[in-house]
Amino acid sequence: MKLTHNRAVLLMVAVTMMWSIAGVVTRHLEQARSFEVTFWRSFFTVLCLLVLLPLFQGRDVFLRMRSGGAALWYSGLAWCGMFTFFMLAITLTSVANVLVTMSIGPLLTALAARWFIGHRIAPRTWAAIAVAGCGIAYMYGSQVTQGVSLAGTLVALCVPISGAANWTVTQHAHAQGRDVDMIPAVLIGAVLSSLLMLPMALPFQASAHDLMLLAGLGLVQLAIPSALAVLCTRVLKAPEVSLLGLLEVIFGILLAWVGANEVPTPNVLLGGSMVIGALALNELLAWSKRA
């Protein structure tokens, strides 16, 4: 698929809209809970990718996975963490909490790349990390003082940590001349997540209504946008992708607000504004510098 820059931008916006539906859809489940929700979304993602992968990358894609090397499997393990922790967090805390916590992913990636690969961090990124850290600390502190359980928010924090590990692995492999094919890595992650969640998901309680919604998440919220996002990254620069990715936070909070009457608290809005503002400013400055 050949994309112009403008079409890639529009496609990335559509991708973030698809990513953002997880929270509101989860709020309309009838009987499925926690581990079972996570299992079914990952399982349906596997089924969808088994169809989509040959369409996007040819019939020999599964043969090529054998020569992907350790980096492919490390990336798949990181995707497993992202899939698993995200859905568990969504069932434990508010959508806004999860999405705001996830948004620090690019900053954690910068830190991981600095510590493990030796990448230099620009002063503006250090400032963004400090401001975003204050925003997250404010959110966490306000929840502690109000007696709110931090379990869901701490689980959500594992999502950007897994993401930082993923991008660090792929950057390290690229530096050594071995690029990781991200879409097969997504498939590996979904398989591992399904296998990990299966014992804890039993006995199944999901209704037919729940299974239909979770199948929709596997296809529309994960399999399709993950494949399309990989196409967009071939045209868009990293700061552009990071900026457009922030739309997931905005869309997700709005959808949960309108579609599930889940109103974000003032503390989340304030702390989230600090995080989003710091990340957006950092990426805009990086973009303008490259331009």
C-alpha positions as CSV (number, residue, x, y, z in Angstrom):
1,M,0.0,0.0,0.0
2,K,1.4,3.4,-1.1
3,L,0.6,6.3,1.1
4,T,1.1,10.0,0.7
5,H,2.0,12.0,3.8
6,N,-1.5,13.5,4.1
7,R,-3.2,10.2,3.7
8,A,-0.9,8.7,6.3
9,V,-1.9,11.4,8.7
10,L,-5.6,10.8,8.1
11,L,-5.1,7.1,8.4
12,M,-3.2,7.5,11.7
13,V,-6.1,9.6,13.1
14,A,-8.4,6.8,12.1
15,V,-6.1,4.3,13.8
16,T,-6.2,6.3,17.1
17,M,-10.0,6.4,16.9
18,M,-10.0,2.6,16.6
19,W,-7.6,2.2,19.5
20,S,-9.7,4.4,21.7
21,I,-12.9,2.3,21.7
22,A,-11.6,-0.3,24.2
23,G,-12.7,1.5,27.3
24,V,-16.3,2.3,26.2
25,V,-16.8,-1.2,24.8
26,T,-15.5,-2.8,27.9
27,R,-18.0,-0.8,30.0
28,H,-20.9,-2.5,28.1
29,L,-19.9,-6.1,28.8
30,E,-22.5,-8.1,30.7
31,Q,-20.8,-11.0,32.4
32,A,-17.1,-11.3,31.3
33,R,-14.7,-9.9,33.8
34,S,-10.9,-9.2,34.2
35,F,-8.9,-12.2,33.0
36,E,-11.6,-13.5,30.8
37,V,-12.0,-10.1,29.0
38,T,-8.2,-10.1,28.4
39,F,-8.2,-13.6,27.1
40,W,-11.0,-13.2,24.6
41,R,-9.7,-9.9,23.2
42,S,-6.2,-11.5,22.7
43,F,-7.7,-14.7,21.3
44,F,-9.9,-12.9,18.7
45,T,-6.9,-10.8,17.8
46,V,-4.9,-14.0,17.0
47,L,-7.7,-15.2,14.8
48,C,-7.9,-11.9,12.9
49,L,-4.2,-11.6,12.4
50,L,-4.0,-15.1,11.0
51,V,-6.2,-13.8,8.2
52,L,-4.7,-10.3,7.9
53,L,-1.0,-11.1,8.0
54,P,-1.0,-13.0,4.7
55,L,-3.1,-10.2,3.1
56,F,-0.6,-7.5,4.2
57,Q,2.7,-9.4,3.9
58,G,2.1,-12.4,1.6
59,R,1.5,-16.1,2.2
60,D,5.1,-16.8,3.2
61,V,4.9,-14.4,6.2
62,F,4.7,-17.3,8.7
63,L,7.8,-18.9,7.2
64,R,9.7,-15.6,7.5
65,M,8.9,-15.5,11.2
66,R,11.1,-18.5,11.8
67,S,14.2,-16.4,10.9
68,G,13.1,-13.4,12.9
69,G,15.6,-14.0,15.6
70,A,15.5,-13.4,19.3
71,A,14.5,-9.7,18.8
72,L,11.2,-10.7,17.2
73,W,10.3,-12.9,20.2
74,Y,11.5,-10.3,22.7
75,S,9.2,-7.8,20.9
76,G,6.4,-10.3,21.0
77,L,6.8,-10.8,24.7
78,A,6.6,-7.0,25.2
79,W,3.4,-6.9,23.1
80,C,2.1,-9.6,25.3
81,G,2.7,-7.4,28.3
82,M,1.0,-4.4,26.6
83,F,-2.1,-6.4,25.6
84,T,-2.4,-8.1,29.0
85,F,-1.8,-5.2,31.3
86,F,-4.0,-2.8,29.3
87,M,-7.1,-4.9,29.5
88,L,-6.6,-5.8,33.1
89,A,-6.1,-2.1,34.0
90,I,-9.3,-1.1,32.1
91,T,-11.3,-3.6,34.2
92,L,-9.7,-2.2,37.5
93,T,-9.8,1.6,37.1
94,S,-11.2,4.4,35.0
95,V,-10.5,4.7,31.3
96,A,-9.0,8.2,31.8
97,N,-6.5,6.8,34.4
98,V,-5.3,4.1,32.1
99,L,-5.0,6.3,29.0
100,V,-3.2,9.1,30.8
101,T,-0.8,6.7,32.4
102,M,-0.1,5.0,29.0
103,S,0.7,8.4,27.4
104,I,4.0,8.6,29.2
105,G,5.2,5.7,27.0
106,P,7.4,7.8,24.6
107,L,9.2,9.5,27.6
108,L,9.8,6.1,29.2
109,T,11.1,4.9,25.9
110,A,13.6,7.8,25.7
111,L,14.8,6.9,29.2
112,A,15.2,3.2,28.3
113,A,17.0,4.0,25.1
114,R,19.4,6.2,27.2
115,W,20.1,3.6,29.8
116,F,20.3,0.5,27.6
117,I,21.5,1.7,24.2
118,G,23.2,5.0,25.1
119,H,21.0,7.3,23.1
120,R,21.3,11.0,24.0
121,I,18.3,12.7,25.5
122,A,17.8,16.3,24.5
123,P,17.3,18.9,27.3
124,R,13.7,19.5,26.2
125,T,13.0,15.8,26.6
126,W,14.5,15.8,30.1
127,A,12.2,18.8,30.9
128,A,9.2,16.9,29.5
129,I,10.0,13.8,31.6
130,A,10.2,16.0,34.7
131,V,6.8,17.7,34.0
132,A,5.1,14.4,33.0
133,G,6.5,12.8,36.2
134,C,5.0,15.5,38.3
135,G,1.6,15.0,36.6
136,I,1.6,11.3,37.2
137,A,2.8,11.8,40.8
138,Y,0.0,14.3,41.3
139,M,-2.6,11.8,40.0
140,Y,-1.2,8.9,42.1
141,G,-0.9,11.1,45.2
142,S,-4.5,12.4,44.9
143,Q,-5.8,8.9,44.7
144,V,-3.9,7.8,47.8
145,T,-5.2,10.8,49.8
146,Q,-8.8,10.0,48.7
147,G,-8.5,6.4,49.7
148,V,-8.8,5.2,46.1
149,S,-7.1,1.8,45.2
150,L,-4.0,2.2,43.2
151,A,-4.1,-1.3,41.8
152,G,-5.6,-0.4,38.5
153,T,-3.3,2.6,37.9
154,L,-0.2,0.6,38.9
155,V,-1.2,-2.2,36.4
156,A,-1.7,0.5,33.8
157,L,1.8,1.8,34.4
158,C,3.1,-1.6,33.2
159,V,1.7,-0.9,29.8
160,P,4.1,2.0,28.9
161,I,7.0,0.1,30.6
162,S,6.3,-2.9,28.3
163,G,6.1,-0.4,25.4
164,A,9.4,1.1,26.3
165,A,11.0,-2.3,26.4
166,N,9.5,-3.1,23.0
167,W,10.8,0.0,21.2
168,T,14.2,-0.3,22.9
169,V,14.5,-3.9,21.6
170,T,13.5,-2.9,18.1
171,Q,15.8,0.1,18.1
172,H,18.7,-2.1,19.3
173,A,18.0,-4.6,16.6
174,H,17.8,-1.9,13.9
175,A,21.2,-0.5,15.1
176,Q,22.7,-4.0,14.5
177,G,21.2,-4.2,11.0
178,R,18.3,-6.5,11.9
179,D,14.9,-4.8,11.7
180,V,12.0,-6.4,13.6
181,D,8.8,-7.0,11.6
182,M,6.3,-5.5,14.0
183,I,3.0,-7.1,12.7
184,P,4.2,-10.7,13.3
185,A,5.5,-9.5,16.7
186,V,1.9,-8.4,17.4
187,L,0.7,-11.9,16.6
188,I,3.2,-13.5,18.9
189,G,2.2,-11.1,21.7
190,A,-1.5,-11.9,21.2
191,V,-0.8,-15.7,21.3
192,L,1.3,-15.4,24.5
193,S,-1.3,-13.2,26.1
194,S,-4.1,-15.7,25.3
195,L,-2.1,-18.6,26.7
196,L,-1.2,-16.7,29.8
197,M,-4.7,-15.6,30.5
198,L,-6.5,-18.9,29.7
199,P,-6.0,-20.7,33.0
200,M,-7.2,-17.7,35.0
201,A,-10.1,-17.0,32.6
202,L,-11.7,-20.4,33.4
203,P,-14.6,-21.1,33.9
204,F,-15.8,-18.9,31.0
205,Q,-18.8,-16.6,31.9
206,A,-19.0,-14.4,28.9
207,S,-22.4,-14.1,27.2
208,A,-23.0,-14.2,23.5
209,H,-23.3,-10.4,23.7
210,D,-19.9,-10.1,25.4
211,L,-18.2,-12.4,22.9
212,M,-19.5,-10.3,20.0
213,L,-18.1,-7.1,21.6
214,L,-14.8,-8.7,22.4
215,A,-14.5,-10.2,18.9
216,G,-15.1,-6.6,17.6
217,L,-12.3,-5.4,19.9
218,G,-9.9,-8.1,18.6
219,L,-10.6,-7.0,15.0
220,V,-11.4,-3.3,15.0
221,Q,-9.5,-2.1,18.1
222,L,-6.4,-4.2,17.8
223,A,-5.7,-6.3,14.7
224,I,-6.7,-3.8,12.0
225,P,-5.2,-0.6,13.6
226,S,-2.0,-2.4,14.5
227,A,-1.4,-3.4,10.9
228,L,-2.4,0.1,9.6
229,A,-0.1,1.8,12.2
230,V,2.9,-0.1,10.9
231,L,2.1,1.2,7.4
232,C,1.8,4.8,8.7
233,T,5.2,4.6,10.4
234,R,6.8,4.0,7.0
235,V,5.7,7.4,5.9
236,L,5.4,9.6,9.1
237,K,8.3,10.7,11.2
238,A,8.5,9.5,14.9
239,P,7.4,12.9,16.4
240,E,4.4,13.0,14.1
241,V,3.4,9.5,15.1
242,S,3.8,10.3,18.8
243,L,1.7,13.5,18.5
244,L,-1.1,11.8,16.5
245,G,-1.0,8.9,19.0
246,L,-2.0,11.3,21.8
247,L,-5.4,11.5,20.1
248,E,-6.1,8.1,21.5
249,V,-6.1,9.6,25.0
250,I,-8.6,12.4,24.0
251,F,-10.8,10.1,22.0
252,G,-10.8,7.4,24.6
253,I,-11.8,9.7,27.5
254,L,-14.5,11.4,25.4
255,L,-16.0,8.0,24.3
256,A,-16.0,6.7,27.9
257,W,-17.6,10.0,29.0
258,V,-20.3,10.1,26.4
259,G,-20.8,6.4,25.8
260,A,-20.5,5.0,29.4
261,N,-21.1,8.1,31.5
262,E,-17.6,7.7,33.0
263,V,-16.7,11.3,34.0
264,P,-13.0,11.9,34.6
265,T,-12.1,13.4,38.0
266,P,-10.6,16.9,38.2
267,N,-7.3,15.4,39.5
268,V,-7.0,13.1,36.5
269,L,-7.8,16.0,34.1
270,L,-5.2,18.2,35.8
271,G,-2.5,15.6,36.0
272,G,-3.3,14.3,32.5
273,S,-3.0,17.9,31.1
274,M,0.5,18.1,32.5
275,V,1.5,14.8,31.0
276,I,-0.1,15.4,27.6
277,G,1.1,19.0,27.4
278,A,4.7,18.0,28.2
279,L,4.7,15.3,25.6
280,A,3.0,17.3,22.9
281,L,5.4,20.3,23.4
282,N,8.4,18.0,23.3
283,E,7.3,16.3,20.1
284,L,6.4,19.7,18.5
285,L,9.9,21.0,19.3
286,A,11.5,17.9,17.9
287,W,9.4,18.2,14.7
288,S,10.2,21.9,14.2
289,K,13.9,21.2,14.7
290,R,13.9,18.4,12.1
291,A,11.9,20.6,9.7
